[in-house]
Amino acid sequence: MRFIYMAFALLILADISFSQSISIDYAIKEALKNNLAIKAKRYDIKSKEYELESVKGMLFPRLSLQTSFNRTNIAPWSIMNKMDTRSLKFPQPPPQFFQAPFTTPQMVGGAFQSMQDFFNNPGASQLYQTQLTLQIPIWIGGKVQAYESASYHALKSTKKELNQTEQDIVYNVYKAYLGGLLAKEGIKLATQAVNDAQKHVDMAESYYKTGMALFSDTLRAKVYLHQAEQKLVEAKNNYKTAKRALFLLMDEPYKDVDLKGNLYCPSHIDKEALVKAVYQKPQIKSMEEKLRALKSMKRAYLADYLPQIGAFGSYSLFDNSTPFGATANGYMVGVGVNWNIFDGLTAFNKIRSLNEQKLMLSSYIDYMAKGSIFKINKALADYENALAMMKYAKKEEEEAKATLKVMDQRYKVGLAKITDVIDAETQYDKARFDFAKAMYDCNLAYIKSLYQAGLLNKEVK
């Protein structure tokens, strides 16, 4: 039982230890899964999918049910209400009209006068009408198919935008993580600088007590110690800031974890492959899909110049006293043609607008491609600069270390001032940090080149 408890405790400690550090792979995985910008773009894709389905639905027949009620004393409508319910009754001639052996003009005139009075003043009537209507599009000039094609390309464009957003997030994760590693290395170097500065303070105080150094030497050494301590605090804060940026990208609450890994410099970049990949960038592909969508929309607007043919049918129930009643019924079927001959140049100007948008997108695609190639070249130049910086910073570190050692020895025998020792220490600290910064710049330039070529996700996978 004790063994089980110990094993369980070790598992907990192992889990705690694991949870106190994260890797770049974990950060990228969580960011791609949880980042709010990526989630928003996924919602946008879902919206475009539903929009595409709604456009496809325009090809199907329309079936609708409607009911209405009206009461009116307007003569034509009142008569129509009565006709719909089969309740129209004309005024009847008097009985003597039928009993007389012959009709007189006065009798005929009176009958017509009664009919005239009825049509002019039939009285009020009301109607409950329930109607089931079916509308079938037969041919509408290919407009629906054009709208469907435009929606399809808009969906593909949004999916490419999602890919670009993922690249953006991965790049930002890399940048934040590298910033964290640089700050972590800065903490290490600042801690060493504080320890070295403390040694110089102790050495200056010791020599001051024996009369081999001035009191100002101890003060100058303490000033440098305080400066080193300040840089240590700054490095720790930079580390926390980088981790906060990382957790923001992952959309997770901040945790004071350690970032795994060390700064390094990738050794090879294939410039030709990067330049060739530019035209396959998700951002450019998204613009190309938008261009195709505009071409489809142009076909839809051109369809406005063509006739539209449709069939229709309806079945109606009529009643003058009850909703959904069926005192009478009837049907109607037919075919209709609608040809919009002149619309005030609305469709014409819409097409002109689309042509200008196509030119805009084409120019923007060309600009993005050329801009990406420029940024790749700039990243490669930064990469070369970082390699040179690493080379010279390493030499400076070795030389500064040797200089510091000499100055320490000279100070101990009274041949150098404490300021000489501190200057040598400053140069040594700077050379060490410059080397770390050069590795950071080198890695960041490598990531930038992949990002501008649209290959960052592929490189990660």
N, C-alpha and C positions, 0 to 999 in steps of 0.2 A: 504494500500500500504506500509506503514511504517513497518507493521508487516511482510509483505512478504520480504522486504529488510532485516529486522533483522533476519528472519528465514534463508534466503539465506546466510547472513554473518555468522550465527552460523554454518551452514553446511560447509562453507569454512573453518572456524576455526577448526571444528571437523575433517575435512579431513586433514588439515595441522597437527593437533595434532596426528592423526593416522599415517600419513606418517613419523613422526619424530621418530617412534619406530617400531621395527620388532620383531617377535617371532621366536623361533626355528623351529616351524612348517612351518612358511612362508619361512624361509631360506632353509629348506630341500626341500620344494615343488619347489621353484624357481631353486635351484641347480639341482634337478632331471630333470627339464624341459629345462634349458638353459646351463648347464655346457658343455664346449667345448669337454672335454674328452668323455662324454656320447654321444654328437652329433657325434663325430668321430666314435664311436663304432656302432652307428645306421647306419651310412653310410656304415660301413664295413658289417653289416648284409644285407643291401640292395644289396651290391655287391655280397655277397654269394648267395642270392636268385636268382639274374640274372645268376650267374654261374651255379646254379642247373638247371635252365630252359635251359641254353645252352647245358648242358649235355643231358637232355631229348631229345633235338632236334636231337641228333645223331641217334635216332631210326627211324626217318622219312626219306622217300626217298629224294634224292637230284635231283633237276631239275636245269639245267644250260643252258644258251644260250651264244654261243660264235661265233665270226666271225674272219676270218683270210685272209690274202692276201700273196701270194708268187709268185715270178718270178724266174725261174731257167733255166739253160741250162745243168744241170746234167741229163744224159740220162734217168735213171729210173724214176726220179721225173718228168721230162718234159713229158714223155709218160703217166705217171699216171695222170697228170693234164689234158692232152687231153682226156684220157679215162673217167675221172670224168665228163667232159662236153660233152661227146659223140662226140668229134671232132677229134678223132684219124683217120688219113688217111694214109694207107700204099702206097708206091710207086707202080704205075701200070706198067705192062709189056708193051713194045711197041706194036703197032697195028699188026705188022707182026707176033707177037707171036700167036695171035688168028687166023690169016688168013692162016698160014702155014698148009699144010695137015698133017704134023707131027712135033713133037718137036725134037730138037736135043740137045745133051748134052750141047752145047755151049749156047743155049737159056735158058735151065734150070739153068745152072750155072750163067748166067747173071741175071736171076730173083732173085736167092738166094743172089747174090752179092748186088743187090739193097736193099733187105730186111736187109742184114747185115749192109750196110752203114746207113740205116735209124735208126736201133736200136742203133748203136754206136754214131750217131750224128743226133738226131731228131730235133735239133735246140732249141731255147728258147721258153718257154711257161709261161703263168701266170694263176693264179686261185684265184677267190674269193669264199670262202667257209663259209656258215652259218650253224651252227649245233645246234640242240636242243637235249640235253642229259639227260637221266633219269637213276639214279643209285639207286638200292633198296638193302639195307642190308638184307640178309635172316638169316644168323647165323654167329656171330663173337665171339663165345665162351663165351658169357655172359660178355664181356668186358664193354659194355655200361652200363649194369645194375650194374656192380661193381663200375664204375665211378659215376653213379647216387647215389648209396648208400654212397660212400665216400663223395660226395658233400653234401648230406643230413646231414651226421654226422658233417661235417665241419660247416655247417650252424647252427646246434644245439649247437656246441661248441662255436661259436661266440655269440650266444644268451646268453649262460651261462657266457661268458666273459662280456657281457653287464651287467648282473646281478651283477657280481663281481665288475665291474667299479662303478655301482650305490652304492654298499656297501662301496667302497673306498671313494666315494664322500660324502656319508652320514656321514661316520666316520670323515672325515676331517672337514665337516661342524660342527658336534658336538664338535670336538676338538677346532676349532676356536671360536665357540660360548662360550664354557666353558672358554676358555682363555679370551674372552671378559668380561664374568661375573666376573672372578677373577680380571681382571684389574679394572672393575667397582667397585668391593668391595675394591680393593686397593686404588682407588681414595677416596672412602668414609673414609677409615681408615687413609689415609695420610692427608686428610682434618682435621680430628679430631686431628691427631698428630700435625699438624701445629697450630691449635687453642690452644691445650694444651701447646705447646711450647711457643706460644705468651703470654699466661697467666704467664708462668714461667719467661719470659723476663720482663713482666710488674711487677711481684712480686719482682724480683731481683733488678730492677731499683728503685722501691719504697723503698725497704729496704736499698738500697745503699744511697738514698737521706736522709734517717733518721739515717744513720750511723750504721745500724744493719747488713749490708752485705758489702763485699768487691767489688771493681770495677771489679775484675776478675770474680766474680759470674755473673755479667751482661754479660760479654764477653762470658763466657762459655754457658750461656743460649742462647745467640744469635747464637753461633756456632751450637747448637743443632737445633735451629729454621731453620737455613739455610739448615741443613741436611734434616730436615723434608720437607722443601719446594722443595728440590731437588728430594726427593722420590715422592712427589706429581706430579711434572713435568714428572718423569719417568712413573708413573702409568697412567697419561693421554696419554702419547705417546704409551704405551703398549695397551691401550684401542683402540686408532686409528689404530694401526697395526693389532690388532685382527679383527676389523671391515673391514679393507682393505682386509685381507685374506678371510673374509666371502663374500664380494662382488666379489672378484676374482672367488671364487667357484661358485657364482651365475651368473657370467658373466654379471654383471651390473656395471655401473659407480658408483664410490664411493660417498656415501652420509653420512653426519655426523648425523647419527641417534642414537637412544638409543636402547640398547638390553633389551628386556623384560625378566623378571624372576630373580630368585635368585639362588645361589648355594645351593645344597642340596645333601644328600647322600641316594641312594636307599637302602632299608632295607633288600632285600633278593635276593640271586643268587642261582639258581638251577644248581649245578655243573654237576649232572648226565645228565640232559637234554642238557647242553652245549656240553658235550663230545659226546653224541649220535648224535648230530646234525652236528658234524664236517664232517662226511662222506657225508653229503648232501650239503656241501658248493658249491657255484657256481664255484669256482676255481677248485675244485676237479672234479666236474661233467663235467666241460669243458675239463679237461685232459682225462676223461673217454670217452667222445665223440671223441676226437682226436684219442684215442686208437682204437675205433671202425672204424674210418675212415681209419686207417692204415690197419686193417684187410680187409676192402673192397678193398683197393688199392692192397693188395697182391693177391686177386682173379683176379683183372684186369691184373696184370703182369703174373699170371699163364695162363691166356687166350692167351698169346702170343705163348704158345706151341701148341695151337689148330688150326685146319684149319679154315679159314674164307670163307664164301660162300656169293656171291652176284649176283644179276641179273642186267643187264644193257640194255639199248635201246637208239638208236639215230636216228634222222631224219635230213638229210643234204640237203642243196641247193647248187648247183654249178653254177658258171658263170665265163667266162674268160674275161669279160670286165666291169661288173657293180657290185658294192658292193650290197649285199643282192639280187642279181639277181637269177633267177631260170631257167637257160638254161637246167639244168638237176637236178634230185633229187634222193634220195635213202635212205634206212633205214638199220639199223643193230640191231639185238637183240641177247642176249646170256646170259649165266650163267658162272661165273668164280669161281674158287677155288684157294685160296692162303694159302699155308702152309709154314710158316717160320721154316724150319727144324733146322738151326743153325744160331745163331745171334752173335757169338763171346762171349757167356755167358753174354750178356747184361741183359736179363730178370732175369737170375739166380742171378747175383750180385745185381740187384735191389731188389729182394726178400730178399737176405741176409741183405741188408741195412735196409729194413723195419723191419726185425726181431730184429735188434739191436735198432731201434727206439722204437719198442714196449717195449723192456726191459728198455730203458731209461725212457719212460713215466710211466711204472709200478713202477719203483724205485722212480720217482719224485712224483707220487701220494702218495706212502707210506711215503715219506719224508715230504710232505706237511701236511698230516694227523697228523703224529707224532709231527711235528713242531707246528701245531695249538693247539694240546692238551697241549704241553709244554707252549705255550703262554697263554692259558686259565688258567693253573695252576699259572703262574706268575702273571696274572691279578688278580686272586683270592687272591694271597698273597699280592699284592699291595692294594687290597680292605681291607683286614684284617689290614694291616699296617695303612691305612688311618683311619679306624675306631678307632684303638688304638690312633692314633695321635689326632683325634678329641676329644677323651675322656680326654687325658692328657692336650691338649691345652686349653680345657675349664676350667680345674682345674687351670692350670697356669694363665689363664686370670683372674680368680676370685682372686687368691692369689696375682698376680701382682697388681691388682687394689687396693686390701687392703693394700699392701705394699706401693704403691704410696700415698695413702691417709695418711698413718702414716708418711711417709717422708715429705709430705707437712706440716703437723702439727709440726713435729720436726724442720723443717727449719724455720717456722714462729717464733718459740721460741728460735732459735739459737742453737738447739741441733744437727743439721745435716747440712752438706755442700750442696751446690747447685749440686755438682757432684753426691751426693747420690740421690737427687731428680731426676736428669737426668737419672741415671742408672735405677732407678725404672720405670721411664717413658719409657725408652728403652725396658725394659723387658715387660712392659704392651703392648706396640705397637707390639712387636714381637709375643707375645702370641695371640693377636687378629688376626694378619696376618697368623700365623701358623694354627689357627682354620679354617680360610677361605681357606688356601692352602690345608688343610686336606679334606675339603668338595670337593674341586676341584679334588684332587687325587682320592677320593672315587668314584665320579661320572665318572671320566675318566676311572678308572679301570673297572667299571661296563660296560661302553660302549665298552671298549677293549675286554672284555670277550664275549659280544654279537657279536662283529665284527669278532673275531677269530673263533667263532662257525658258522658264516654265517647267523646269525639271526637278524642282525641289521635292515634290511629293514622290516622284519616281525614285529619286535618290534615297529618300527615307525608307520606301518600301523595299 
